[in-house]
């Protein structure tokens, strides 16, 4: 059986965290305050709790100050918006992260729109998405830009590739499409309403799955030397799994694939740390 190559993100994360720890130590010697991030979490989504715990682990390591606001899923939107406005006004808080997904009864776009785009560390405010669409990004979406960095550090050329993105969320699918488009890919986006998804999969050089549902689509075939980026994060039988369940027929054709865990996740955290330090530097200068 042909061997494919795993695209690991852990090495890059280790380099990033050490660099940022060193930078923060330098600013501390200069008597500057610590970088400061606030996180708003609503409900008890298992994946979200794992994400937050992972982020906080690296905040502690790098000496980034953080505070988490946990609300139950029945919280009134007005209370969340009031808290966001308070954080927006506080000059000693550099970044605000809304942990997604939010409970269905909460209007996610309304909540995101209230964030000061200069504190939007996840890069999903309309201003930051708009800058990305113009090809002139300011704060970039952590996961989608993390994927780009992962491909680049593995010397994978993107120009001219047919890229298929399964999932059209504002958090991952749409910014991912813009990142790849800006790097010379031809983009196709499909979702649950798309008919005959396998027809698109069969012709794709690069397949990005970002739906967050394990084995949602049964992949029947795939193009030879296809690159698979699995962004899915699903907890099944107490194990972390991606979106894609592979069979031997598909495995033989793959050139590169991201492992779950250990692929895109560490890259997302890397970009998050870089975004925090970028915003922090702007605020203290």
C-alpha positions as CSV (number, residue, x, y, z in Angstrom):
1,X,0.0,0.0,0.0
2,X,1.3,3.5,-0.9
3,X,2.4,5.6,2.0
4,X,0.8,9.0,2.4
5,X,2.3,11.8,4.5
6,X,0.7,13.2,7.6
7,X,0.6,17.0,8.0
8,X,1.4,17.5,11.6
9,X,1.0,21.0,13.2
10,X,2.6,20.3,16.6
11,X,6.1,21.2,15.6
12,X,5.0,24.6,14.4
13,X,3.0,25.2,17.6
14,X,6.0,24.4,19.7
15,X,8.1,26.9,17.8
16,X,5.4,29.5,18.0
17,X,4.7,29.2,21.7
18,X,8.5,29.5,22.6
19,X,8.9,32.5,20.4
20,X,5.8,34.3,21.9
21,X,6.9,33.4,25.4
22,X,10.2,35.0,24.7
23,X,8.5,38.1,23.3
24,X,6.2,38.5,26.3
25,X,9.2,38.0,28.7
26,X,10.9,40.9,26.8
27,X,7.9,43.2,27.2
28,X,7.7,42.3,30.9
29,X,11.3,43.4,31.4
30,X,10.3,46.7,29.8
31,X,7.6,47.0,32.4
32,X,4.7,46.6,30.0
33,X,1.5,44.8,31.2
34,X,0.8,41.2,30.0
35,X,-1.3,40.5,26.9
36,X,-4.9,40.0,28.0
37,X,-7.7,38.0,26.4
38,X,-11.3,37.4,27.5
39,X,-13.3,34.4,26.4
40,X,-17.1,34.1,26.4
41,X,-18.4,30.6,26.5
42,X,-22.1,29.8,26.4
43,X,-23.5,26.3,27.2
44,X,-21.6,23.1,27.8
45,X,-20.6,21.9,24.3
46,X,-18.0,19.1,24.9
47,X,-15.8,20.2,22.0
48,X,-15.8,23.8,23.1
49,X,-14.7,22.8,26.6
50,X,-11.8,20.8,25.1
51,X,-10.9,23.8,22.9
52,X,-10.9,26.2,25.7
53,X,-8.8,24.0,28.0
54,X,-6.2,23.6,25.2
55,X,-6.0,27.3,24.6
56,X,-5.7,28.1,28.3
57,X,-2.8,25.6,28.5
58,X,-0.8,27.7,26.1
59,X,-1.9,31.0,27.6
60,X,-0.4,29.8,30.9
61,X,2.8,28.7,29.2
62,X,3.4,31.9,27.3
63,X,2.2,34.1,30.2
64,X,-0.8,35.5,28.5
65,X,-3.5,36.8,31.0
66,X,-6.9,35.4,30.4
67,X,-10.4,35.3,31.8
68,X,-13.3,33.1,30.9
69,X,-17.0,34.0,31.2
70,X,-19.1,30.9,31.3
71,X,-22.9,31.4,30.7
72,X,-25.6,28.8,30.6
73,X,-27.4,28.2,27.3
74,X,-30.5,30.0,28.4
75,X,-28.7,33.3,28.9
76,X,-30.4,36.4,27.4
77,X,-28.5,37.9,24.4
78,X,-28.7,41.3,25.9
79,X,-26.5,40.2,28.8
80,X,-23.9,38.9,26.4
81,X,-23.9,42.0,24.4
82,X,-23.6,44.2,27.5
83,X,-20.5,42.1,28.5
84,X,-19.0,42.5,25.0
85,X,-19.5,46.2,25.2
86,X,-17.7,46.3,28.6
87,X,-14.8,44.4,27.2
88,X,-14.7,46.6,24.1
89,X,-14.3,49.7,26.3
90,X,-11.5,48.2,28.5
91,X,-8.2,49.3,27.1
92,X,-6.3,46.8,29.2
93,X,-8.1,43.9,27.4
94,X,-6.5,43.3,24.1
95,X,-8.6,40.4,22.7
96,X,-12.1,39.0,22.9
97,X,-12.9,35.4,21.8
98,X,-16.5,34.1,21.5
99,X,-16.3,30.4,21.7
100,X,-18.3,28.9,18.8
101,X,-20.7,27.3,18.2
102,X,-23.3,29.1,20.2
103,X,-26.6,27.6,21.3
104,X,-29.2,27.7,18.5
105,X,-31.4,30.2,20.2
106,X,-28.7,32.8,20.2
107,X,-28.1,34.9,17.0
108,X,-24.4,34.3,16.3
109,X,-24.0,37.0,13.7
110,X,-25.6,39.6,16.1
111,X,-23.1,38.6,18.8
112,X,-20.1,38.7,16.5
113,X,-21.1,42.0,15.1
114,X,-20.9,43.6,18.5
115,X,-17.2,42.8,19.0
116,X,-14.7,45.6,18.4
117,X,-13.0,44.3,15.2
118,X,-9.6,45.4,16.7
119,X,-10.2,42.9,19.5
120,X,-11.6,40.1,17.2
121,X,-8.8,37.6,17.8
122,X,-10.7,34.9,15.8
123,X,-10.8,37.1,12.7
124,X,-14.5,36.6,12.1
125,X,-15.9,40.1,12.4
126,X,-17.4,41.4,9.1
127,X,-14.6,44.0,8.9
128,X,-11.9,41.3,9.2
129,X,-13.7,39.0,6.8
130,X,-14.1,41.9,4.4
131,X,-10.4,42.7,4.5
132,X,-9.6,39.0,3.7
133,X,-12.0,39.1,0.8
134,X,-10.1,42.1,-0.6
135,X,-6.9,40.2,-0.3
136,X,-5.6,42.6,2.3
137,X,-6.2,40.8,5.6
138,X,-5.9,42.4,9.0
139,X,-6.7,39.8,11.7
140,X,-7.0,36.4,10.0
141,X,-9.3,33.6,10.9
142,X,-7.2,31.2,13.1
143,X,-8.2,27.9,11.6
144,X,-8.3,28.9,7.9
145,X,-5.0,30.7,8.1
146,X,-3.6,27.9,10.2
147,X,-4.3,25.5,7.3
148,X,-2.5,27.8,4.8
149,X,0.5,27.9,7.1
150,X,0.5,24.1,7.5
151,X,0.5,23.7,3.7
152,X,3.2,26.2,3.2
153,X,5.6,24.7,5.8
154,X,5.2,21.4,4.0
155,X,6.1,23.1,0.7
156,X,2.8,22.3,-0.9
157,X,2.1,24.6,-3.8
158,X,-1.4,25.9,-3.9
159,X,-1.5,27.8,-7.2
160,X,-3.7,26.1,-9.8
161,X,-5.2,23.5,-7.5
162,X,-8.9,22.6,-7.6
163,X,-9.9,23.0,-4.0
164,X,-13.2,21.7,-2.6
165,X,-14.5,22.9,0.8
166,X,-17.2,20.9,2.5
167,X,-19.0,23.2,4.8
168,X,-19.8,26.9,4.4
169,X,-19.7,28.3,8.0
170,X,-18.7,31.8,8.7
171,X,-16.1,30.5,11.2
172,X,-14.2,28.1,8.8
173,X,-15.7,27.4,5.4
174,X,-16.1,30.9,4.1
175,X,-12.7,32.3,5.3
176,X,-11.1,29.1,4.2
177,X,-12.4,29.6,0.7
178,X,-11.1,33.2,0.6
179,X,-7.6,32.1,1.9
180,X,-7.3,29.4,-0.8
181,X,-8.7,31.7,-3.5
182,X,-6.1,34.4,-2.5
183,X,-3.4,31.8,-2.9
184,X,-4.4,30.9,-6.5
185,X,-6.8,27.9,-6.0
186,X,-10.0,27.4,-7.9
187,X,-12.6,27.1,-5.3
188,X,-15.8,25.1,-5.0
189,X,-17.9,25.1,-1.8
190,X,-20.5,22.5,-1.0
191,X,-22.8,22.0,1.9
192,X,-25.8,19.8,3.0
193,X,-28.0,21.2,0.2
194,X,-25.5,20.2,-2.5
195,X,-26.6,17.4,-4.8
196,X,-24.1,14.6,-5.8
197,X,-21.3,15.8,-3.6
198,X,-19.1,12.9,-4.7
199,X,-19.0,14.3,-8.2
200,X,-17.1,17.4,-6.8
201,X,-14.9,15.2,-4.5
202,X,-13.7,13.1,-7.4
203,X,-12.3,16.1,-9.3
204,X,-10.6,17.8,-6.3
205,X,-6.8,18.2,-5.8
206,X,-7.4,19.5,-2.3
207,X,-10.3,18.5,-0.1
208,X,-11.1,20.5,3.0
209,X,-13.8,19.1,5.3
210,X,-15.2,21.5,7.9
211,X,-18.6,20.2,8.9
212,X,-18.0,18.9,12.4
213,X,-19.9,15.6,11.9
214,X,-18.0,12.3,11.7
215,X,-18.6,10.3,8.6
216,X,-21.4,12.6,7.5
217,X,-20.5,12.0,3.8
218,X,-19.5,8.6,2.4
219,X,-16.6,9.3,0.1
220,X,-16.8,6.8,-2.7
221,X,-13.7,7.8,-4.7
222,X,-11.0,10.4,-4.7
223,X,-8.6,11.9,-7.2
224,X,-5.0,10.4,-7.3
225,X,-2.6,12.4,-5.1
226,X,-5.4,14.3,-3.4
227,X,-4.5,16.4,-0.3
228,X,-7.1,16.0,2.5
229,X,-7.4,18.6,5.2
230,X,-9.8,17.3,7.9
231,X,-10.8,20.2,10.2
232,X,-13.6,18.2,11.9
233,X,-13.5,17.8,15.6
234,X,-15.9,15.2,16.8
235,X,-16.1,13.2,20.1
236,X,-17.2,9.6,19.4
237,X,-17.0,6.8,22.0
238,X,-14.8,9.1,24.0
239,X,-12.3,9.5,21.1
240,X,-11.6,12.5,19.0
241,X,-12.3,12.0,15.4
242,X,-12.4,14.1,12.2
243,X,-15.1,14.3,9.6
244,X,-13.8,11.8,7.2
245,X,-13.8,8.0,7.5
246,X,-11.3,6.5,5.1
247,X,-11.4,3.2,3.4
248,X,-8.4,1.3,1.8
249,X,-9.4,2.4,-1.7
250,X,-9.1,6.0,-0.8
251,X,-6.0,5.7,1.4
252,X,-4.1,4.3,-1.6
253,X,-4.7,7.5,-3.5
254,X,-4.0,10.2,-0.9
255,X,-0.8,12.2,-1.0
256,X,-1.1,14.2,2.2
257,X,-3.6,14.1,5.1
258,X,-4.0,15.9,8.4
259,X,-4.2,13.5,11.4
260,X,-6.9,13.9,14.1
261,X,-5.8,15.1,16.6
262,X,-2.5,16.7,15.9
263,X,-3.0,18.3,12.4
264,X,-5.1,21.5,12.1
265,X,-5.8,21.9,15.8
266,X,-2.2,22.9,16.8
267,X,-2.1,25.3,13.8
268,X,-5.3,27.0,15.0
269,X,-3.8,27.6,18.4
270,X,-0.5,28.8,16.8
271,X,-2.4,31.5,14.8
272,X,-4.5,32.4,17.9
273,X,-1.3,33.1,19.8
274,X,0.2,35.1,16.9
275,X,-3.0,37.2,16.6
276,X,-3.0,37.9,20.4
277,X,0.6,39.2,20.3
278,X,-0.1,41.2,17.1
279,X,-3.0,43.0,18.7
280,X,-1.1,43.4,22.0
281,X,1.9,45.0,20.3
282,X,-0.4,47.5,18.5
283,X,-2.1,48.4,21.8
284,X,1.1,49.1,23.8
285,X,2.8,51.1,21.1
